[in-house]
Amino acid sequence: MQRKTFVVGARGSRLSLAQTQGAVAFLEKSFPGTRYRVQVVETPGDRDLVTPIEKSAPDFFTRDLDEAVRAGTIDFAIHSAKDLPDPVADDLDWFWLPNREDPRDCWVVRKADSLRFASFRKSARLRIGISSERRRAYAASVFPKGRPLPIRGAIDARIRQLVDGKYDAVLMAMAGLNRLYPEPPDEIGIVPIPLEELPPPEAQGWLAVVFRKGEPRLTDMRARFVKAVRFVSAGVGDAGLCTVAGKRDISLADVVLYDDLMGAELVAGLPPERLVHVGKRCGAHAMKQPEITRLICDEARKGRRVVRLKGGDAGLFGRLAEETDALAELKIPFLVRPGVSALTAATTGTGLLLTRRGESRGFTAFTPRSTGTETPRVMFMATRVIEEEVRKLLADGMAPATPCALVLDAGGPREEVRQATLATVRNLVRDDRPGLFIVGSVAAHLWPKAGAFGGRRVLLTCSDAVQEKAAVAVEDRGGRPLRWPLIRLVPSAAFRKALAAAKDDLASAYDAVVLTSPSAVRIFFECAVCDRRRLPAFYTCGSGTDAELRRYGVSSDVVPAADFSANGLVAEIAKLDLGGRRVLRLRSAKAGPAVAKALRKAGARVDDVVLYENVFCAPSAELPPFEDVFFASASAVESFIAQYGAAKLRGKGLFVMGQPTRAALPERLRARAQVLALPPGVIFSPAVSESPSFHV
């Protein structure tokens, strides 16, 4: 991104300026070297303090800022996301920033009333300041004899009216209060309302960036925050025909837009709020195609992980290109999961084989609904005979300029697509690997590359325990993960000896067990044969480790509230009195003694035992083609260098998880290694794919 000063538009209220400054600070941190200057622009919502918000125009709080964006006097505007009109104008583009503030609503009352507010009875005749119909309905349910009164103006003006006695209570959003007042004013008390009691609008707490459509610097900025849309092929007739990758995508999705599926159990276990039915059958449309396309783009702009679930194979007669073209225009990344189509199920699954040896050389498939006139030709196992087949096509009158493509190792780690025309087909044949040869105008098209990784292949060297998270992180950013684990976690002899000494009764041998990674949890339960109803306490270092514990029916007894690291756990242990307690500290062979020292300092009797060791491994002696590489541990770096040599990293993008991993790289490479943040708590097990798990 070019280094320049961005002019940022904001309304002139204290809240708008406060939240804009917060957004600017976030962007400065996310994009070092960029500069921002805030410019105030007044909107109709600032000038008109009489019209009720529910009766105002959709662009009541955005109109003048939108015009300033169009005119180029500002580069982009920062809005409360709930103030955006729906839809946003076609010549503008937008996205949500990822750092959401508290989405709850709250009661704001005078300080003297705050302690006794919860005990007010339904008979209380309170004067309640209300700014929306949703809050009016809630206030009426809580205080049916209350008197709802309209309230407008900036937050500080509303608080002043409350303190001056015009209202007894005001219903407001926590997000605005938190942004404007890091410490609440002394004159007021704040009573948060649980989300389940008063569900907020989906946009409450989010901030939105609005800019001119197609502005490259802002589309590049958005690429850092959006996640790739997954187009998943559901297969036909049976949920089992959806691929493992497709089921993983569904389980991790924030929202699933699904067609009419015969294998409807694919979405049966998902919460209704994550599902949107968009099916179309014989003219009966739950949603028209342009609405579906816009919804996909809008959900992606909000930073959500979107799955578009299509029956059969998404690429066959499914209007896939209309949806992907819209994303490509916005530079929003996406990926497509191939699947089992009705063609395959109806032929291979029944015995109606279309390529029976000695009987048929190929087949033609088409739909009477299409307006196209061309039927592309696809030749399987064609690499060695391409030139001969092309001579036949040219002799039959096909134009030499007709596009063609050769696809090698389709779907594999060494996948390669070579494109040419029939006249230049010699450029395709450079080896004798088997491949598919495609002839026709479709051979000129490939999926566009977008996102932070821009379609690059990223070698994932981490152990199997981290592969899933790393793959999701790379796909979210528009990359192609190549699973290439270079270390394997092996339970240690010392741990097996400790289990034998405890005679599988850990609760009798120890008061607590310390585990500091999801991998440690998995290995512990794979090896420890014990009664789950009788276990010691568990001390862990973060939400990911605790989420893994919960998969085994237990949870952490001690876990840091914020710093999810060994240092965070050390700080938590320092608060405890462990006098005389027996603690089993289980760690990797690479981990240091800091946690065991903290336990002893707190008075515990500690057995510091190596739980597992990192063993070097490799899927193959030959690396596949890749542009970037991800290391999750120092052991993975050491394994790569030992097996392939540091020279193989020359010219590659380097991504690491944490500073110890960066430090393991050769010194000349450390400076350009970037940290890749993994999504929190992603867990997917194909063995339980009927009810996949997603933990945060």
N, C-alpha and C positions, 0 to 999 in steps of 0.2 A: 504494500500500500504506500502510495506517495506520501512523503512527509510534507504536510502543509497545515495551515490553520483552517479548521472547519468552523463555519459560522452556524451556531446552533440556535434555533428558534424556541422560545418559551413564552408562556403567558406571564404577566407581571405580578401575579399573586405570590405571596411568600412561599406557599406550598409548591407552586410550579417551579419557582426558582430553586427551592431547596432540593426537589427531586431531580431537576435538571443538573444541578451541580453534582449530586450523587451519581447520576448516570455518566457525566463527563469524567468523574474520577475513576469510575469503573472502566470506561473506554480507554483512558490514558494508561491504565494498568494492563489492559488486554492488548493494546497496540502501542508499545513503547515508541516514542519519537513523534507521535501525533499531537497536535495542539488544537484547542477548542476555545472559541469566543462566543459567549452567550449574548443573544440579541432579543430584547423584549418585543413581542408583537401582541397587541390587544385583539381579543376576539369578541363575537356577539355575546357570549356568556359572561364576559367581564363588564360589558356595557349595560346589559339588560338584567337587572336584579329583580324583576317582577314576574316574568313568565315562568310558570312551573316547569321544572326540568322535563317531566314526562310529556309536556305539551310543546316542547321546543323542537327546532329543526335538528335533523341528525348531525349536522356539522356545527352545532351551536357553540362548541368549544374548540373547533378546529379550523373554521372557514378562513380566517385571515392568515393563519399560519400556512394553510394549504396554498393560498395565493402567493405567499412569500416564497414558498418552495418552488412553485411553478415559475415565478419571476426570476429565481436565482439569487435573490437578496439574502436567502439563508440556504445552507446546504442540506440541512435536515431539521426536523422539529421533534421535540420530546413531548409526548402526551401521556397522561394516564390512559392505559389501554382501554378502559371502559368508556372513554370519551370518543373513541374512533367511530365514525359512521360505518354502517354495515349495509352494502359493501363500500369499501374505500374506492374513490374515483379511479377510473381505468388508467389515467395518466400518472398516477402516483403508486408507489410501492411501499412496503412496510415490513417490520418484523418486531417481535417482542424481545426485550433484553432478558437474559436468563435468571437474573437475581430478583426473585419475587419477594415482596415485603409481606408481612402478616396479612392474610386475606380475610380475617374475621371482622365482623362488625362489633361495635361496643356501645354501651351506655356511657355517656359523659354526664357527670352530675357535679354539683358543688361539693367541695371537700367535706363539708360538715355532714353531707348526706351519704357519702360513699360507704361508710361502714354499715349503715342500717338499710341501704338500698335493697339488698337481697331479701330483707324481711318485709318489704312493702307488700301489702296484700293486694289481690286483684281489685279490691274496692277502692284503691287509692285513686284520687282524682288528680292525676298529675298533668301538667301542661308539658307536652312532649314535642320537641322540635323534629320535624320529619322532612326529608328531601326526596323521597321516592315512594311509589305505591307499594313496593315490596316491604319497605320498613314500616309503612303505615299499617299494613295488614299484620305484621308481627307485633307492633306496639298494641294494636287492638286485641290481639290474642292474650297478651301478657297483662295488660291493664284495660279491660273492657270499659271501665268507667273513666278512663283517662281522656284527655282532650288533645287530639293531634293538631298541631299547628304547623303551617309551612314555615320553612326556614331556608334562607339563601345567604350567599356571601361567602367570603373566604373562611377558612377554619378558625383563624384567630378572631374574626368578627363574630362567628357563631359562639365561640367560647365566651367572648365578652358579653353577649346577650344573655347567656346562661348565668354568668356570675352576677350580672346586674339584676337578675330576678325575672326576666321576661319568660323564661322557661324553667321547669323543674328538672328536666332531663332532655338530652339530645342524643339521637341515634346517629352514629358516625362510623366511618371506616377506620380500623386500626392502622392501615397502611399510611394514610395521610398524617395521622397524629404522630406515628413513629418517625416519619421523614421530617416533619416540621419541628418536632420536639424530642430530641434524644432523651431528655429528661422532662417529664410532664410538668406543666405549670403548677405552682403550689396551690392555686385556688381550686383545682378540680380533682376529681377522682374518676378513674377509668375502670369499668366493669366489662371485661370481654365476654362475648356471647359465643358459646360453642358452635362449631361449624354445622353440626347435625341439627341444632336448634334453629339456626337462621342461615341456611346455605347462601353464600354470596354469589354474585354474578361471576362467571368463569374468568372474566378479565380483571377482577378486583385484586389489587396488589401488584399487578404487572405494569411495566412502563413500555411504551411503544416508540419506535423510531419510524418517521415518515419521510420519504425522499422521492426525488423524481425517478420515475420508472426508467430502468436501463442505466442509471448512474453507476459506472463501474466501481468506484471506490466504496460506495455503500453496499453494492451487491457482494463485493469481496469481504466487507466487514460482516455482512450477514452470514456468509459461509462459515464463519467461526462459530456461530451460535445455533444454526439449524442442524437437524439430523436428517440423514438420507431417508427418503420415502422408500419403503419396501413394497414391491408388487409381487404378491405371493400367489402362485398357482395352487388352487385347492385340490386339483384332481377332480375326478367325477365319481359319483355314486357311493363312495366309501371314504371316510376321513383318513383311513390308513394310506390312501394314495397321495396324500400331501407329503412332501419331503420333510425330513428331520429339520433342515434349515428353515423351511416354511413354518413349521410348528414352533420353532424357537422364536421366529419373528413375531408370530401371533401372541405368544406368551409374554413377550417383552414390550408389546405395543402400548402406547398411551391411548390410541384410538384406532379402531378397525372399521373400515368401510367395506362391507361385504355384500356380495351378490346373492341371488337365490341359489343356495347350494344343496345338493342332495346329501352331502356329508355334513349336515348342519351341526353335528356335535363338535366340529372344529371350534366353534365360538360359544358353545352352550355353557361352558363354565366361566365365561368372562363376565365381569360386572356390567350391567346394562349401560352405565354411563360411559363405558369405553367402546360401545358398539353403535354403528350407524348403518341401517339397512338401506342400500341403494340399488336393490335388484331390479332387473328389467326382464319381463317375459311377454313376448308377443304383443307389444304395444302397451302393456300395463306397466308403467314406470313408477317406482317408488320415488325416483328423483330423475330429472332430465340430465342428459350427459353434460351440458355446460355447467349445471349446478354441481354435479359430482366433481368435475375438474376443478372448479373454483374452491370447493370444500377441501380437496386434497391440498391445494396450494396454501389455503388459509391456515389449515391445521399445521402444516410444515412451517409456515412463517411464525407460528406461536412457539416454535422450538420443540414441538411434540414429535415423538417417534410414531410415524404413521404407517399403517399397513393397509394397502388396497388389496383385498382378497377377492380373487376372480376364479370362477369355476373353470375346470379343465386346465389347459395350458394358457397362461395369460397372453401369450403372443399369437395365438391362433384365433382370428375372428373375434377378438375381445375388445376392439377399439382402444387397445393399449397405447398406440402411438399418439392419440389425441391427448391423453393424460400426461404422457412423458414429454410431449412437445411443450406443453404449458410449463412444466417444471424446468425444462431446458432453457426456455426463454427467460425465466427468472434466475437462472444459474443455481437452482436448488438441486442438490445431488439426489440420485435415486439408484436403486438396483432392482433387478428382475430375477425372480426365482422360477426356473422352468418347471414344468409339471407334466402329469399324465393327462393327455387330452382324450376326448371322446373317440377320436380316431384310433388311438392306441388301445383303449379299453375295448372298443367294439371289434377290433381285428386280432391283435395279439392275445387278448383275453378270451376270445371265443373260438379261435382256430381258423377264422376267416383271414388267413395270412395273405398279405398283399405282395409279398416278395418270396413266394415259395420257389425253391431252387428248381430250375429247369422248366418252370411254368410261366413266371412273370419277371420281367426285368426291372419294373418300377411301377409307379402308380401316379395318378393325378388327383389332387384334392382341391375343391373350390366350394364357394358358397354362392347361391343365387342372389343373395342380398348385397353383394359387393358391387360397387360401381367401377372397379378397376377392370382393365382388359388384359392384363398380363398374368401368365401363370409361370412363376419362376421354376427353374429346373435345379434339382438337388441330386448330386451323385455321391453315393457312399463309397468309401474305400477306393477313392479315385486318384490318389496322388500319382501313381506310376503311369496312369493312362490319360492324364489330363490333355496332353498335346494331341493325342489321337482323337479324343472325344471332341476337342475344339475344332479340329479339321472337319469333322463330320458336321458340326453345327454351322460352320461357315459355308460348307458346301450346300447345306440345306437352305441357305439364304439369310442366316442371322447376321446382323450388322457387326462389323469388326469393333465398333465403339461400344458394344454391349458390355456393361459392367459384369465382373465376376469376382469371386472371392474364394480363398482356400482357408478352411478353419482346421487347425491342427491341435490335438490334445484338448478337444472341447471340454470345458469345465474343469480341467486339471491344472496343476501348478505350472505347467509349461504351455498353457494355452497361447496360441498365436493366430492372428487373423492377417492374411495377406490379401490385398486388393489390387485388381488390375482391370484390364479390358481384354476381350478375346484377342485383340491385335497384339497385346503385350503380355500374353499369358506365360511366356517363358520366364518372366520375372518371378512367378509364383513358385516354380518347381526348383527348390534348392536342396532338398533332401528327400528321403523316401519314407518319412513317417506317414502313417495312415491319416487321412483327413477327409473332410466333406468339401466338395466343390459345388459352389452355388453360382448360378448364371441367371441374370436378369437385373432389372433396375434396383431390386432390393439389395443387391450385393454392393451398392454404393453407399449404403447407410450403416453407421455404427452408433451405439449409444454415445451421446456427448459426455464429456468429462466435466465434473463440477465438484464443489466442495474443497475443503482445505487440502485434501490429498489429490484431488483432480484425477481420479482413476488410477493412480500409481499403485504398483504391487508392493505390499508391505510384508516383509518376512517376520513372522512372529516366532521368536526363539524361546519363549517362556515355557514352563512346564505345563502339562495338561490342565493343572488346576487353575491356571490363569488364562489359558487359551480363549475360553468363551468370552470373558470380559474384554480381552484385547481385540478379538475379532469384531465384537459389537462396536467398540470405540473407533476402529479403523473404518468400518462400514458407515457409521454415523457421519464421518467426515469425508465420505465419497471415495474411500480407498478400497483396494481389493486385498483382503488378508490372505496370506499364504501360511498355513499352519505348518511350522517347522520346529517342533520342540527339540531343544538341544540339551535339556537337563531332565532327569527323572527323579522324583522324590521317593527315597527308599527308607522304610522304618529301620531304625538303628538297633543293633544288638543290645545296647545299653537300655533302651526303652523296653524291649522284650524281657530283659532281666529284671527290670523294676516291676513289671506286671507279674512276673513269676513270683517275686518276693512278696507281693501284696496278695497273692493267691486269688486274683480276680475280684478281691473285695476292697476296692479303692477307698470306699467310705470309711472302712475301719483303719486303713493304713494312713490316710491323709484327710485333713480338714478342707483343703482347697487344691485345685489344679489350675495352673496358669498356662493359657494358650494365647498366642499373639498373632495368629493368621488363620484364614479359612482353611488353608491346606493343613495346618496343624490339627484343626478340629476333625477334618476328614480322616487323617491318618490315625488319630487317637481312637475314633470310634470303629475304624476298620480293624484295629488290632486289639482293643480292649473288650474282652467278653465279660460283661457285668450286667447286673440288674439295673435297668434304667430308673427304677423307682428308688434306688439306693445309690446315690452318687455324691461326691464331695461338692463343695461350692466351686464355681468357675470364675476366674478372673481373666478378662480379655481386654484387648486394646482398642476396640472400635466396633462400629455398627456392622461392618462386613463380617467380622468374626462372630459377633453375636447372632447375626442372621443365619450363619451356617450352623451355629449351635441349635437354633430353634428348629432347624430341619430334623434334628434328632430328638426333639421333644423336650429340650431343656433351654435355659437362658442364662445370661451372665448375672452373677451376683455383684461383681465389681466391674465397672466399665467407665472410661473417661467420658465426660459430657461433651468435650469439644476436640481436644488434641488426640486424634486417633492414631497413636504411634506408641512405640515402646516408652518414649519419654513421657507421653501422656499418662500411661499406666503407672510409671514410676511416681509421677506427681500424685496420682490417686492413692497409691499404696502408702505414700508418706503421711496421709491423713488417718491411717488405720493404726489400731493397737492390736498387733498380732502375737502378743506375748505367749510363747509356748505352742502356738499352733503349728501343725505339720503341713508343709506346703510342697507340692510337686511342681517344680518349674520345668516345663517341656519346651524345647527350643530347637531351632535348626543348628547344624554344625557350624554355621557361619555367624550366628548371633553372639553378641557379647554378654558379659556378666552383669550388666547394669540392673536388670530386673531382679536377679537373685540377690544382689547386694542391697537393693531397696527393701526386699522382703526381710532379710536378716536384720537390717537396721530397724525395721518395725517390730522386731522381736520374734519372728517366725523361725522355726527349724526347717531348713530348706534342703531338698534333694534337687540339685540342678542337673537335669538329665537331657542328653541330646535325643530328640524325638525322631529326627530323620536326617539323612544326608543327601546332598545333591550329587547325582551320578551323571557324568557326561554321556550323551547319546546323540544320534543323528538319524533322520529318516533315510538319508542317502549320502554317499560320498560326494555326489555332484549337486551343487546348489542350483535351484531353479532360477530363471531370470527374475530380478527384483530391482526396485528403485530405492526403497527405504527399508530400514530394519528396526525392529523394536526389541529392546532388552528390558526384562522385568527384574533382573537380579545381576549381581556381580558374577555369579556362577555361570550364567548364560553367556556373558561377555567372554569369560575365560574359556568356556567350551567352544564358542565360535572361533576364537583365535587359535586354540589348540588344534582344531580339526580343519579349518579352512585358511587361516592366516589373516593377519590384520590388513593385508593389501586388498582383500576382497571388500573392505569397507570404504575404499577410496572412491570418492565421488557419490557415495550413497547418502541419503537423508538418514540421520540418526535420531532415534527417539528412545527415551529411557523412562523408567518409573523410579524416581527418587535420586537423591544426590549420591548415595553409596554406589549405585549402578553407574552413574556418570563417572565417578572417580576410578572405576575399574577399566574404563576405556584408555587406550594409549593417549598420552598427554596431548599430542597434536590434534586429536579428534574431539577432546572434551568440550572445547569452547562452542562447537557447532551442534552439540547434542541438545535436543529439545525435550522437555518433559511432556509426556502424553498422559493425560488424566484418564483413568479408566472409569466407566460408569459404576456407581456404587451398588454392590450387592446383586449383580446379575447372576442368577443361578438357573440353569436349564438342564434337565436330565431327560434324555430321550427314553429312558426306561420307564418314566412316569409321564409320558407325553400326553396322556389323556387328561391330566390335571397339572399342566406345567406350572413351575414356581417362579415368582418374580418378587424379590425382596429388596427393599431400600432401607 
